[in-house]
């Protein structure tokens, strides 16, 4: 099984380091069982917070605002539509 967390972290790190995006909206592990919490990462040092698993069910597009500029988002297929 592919390691989605590592792939997400690698891509997010590249996008932030190149200046393509100013932030990445994704999921992080939560202290609440069976729930992944939304997280906004703005620095490469924070990339380790991003994770992916079976409990990533929140639609992160809800965190986008009209003022949002150059933000990467970890979107599931159903949310990307």
Secondary structure as UniProt FT lines:
FT   HELIX           4..18
FT   STRAND          23..29
FT   TURN            33..34
FT   STRAND          36..41
FT   HELIX           44..49
FT   TURN            54..55
FT   HELIX           60..63
FT   TURN            66..67
FT   STRAND          71..73
FT   HELIX           77..80
//
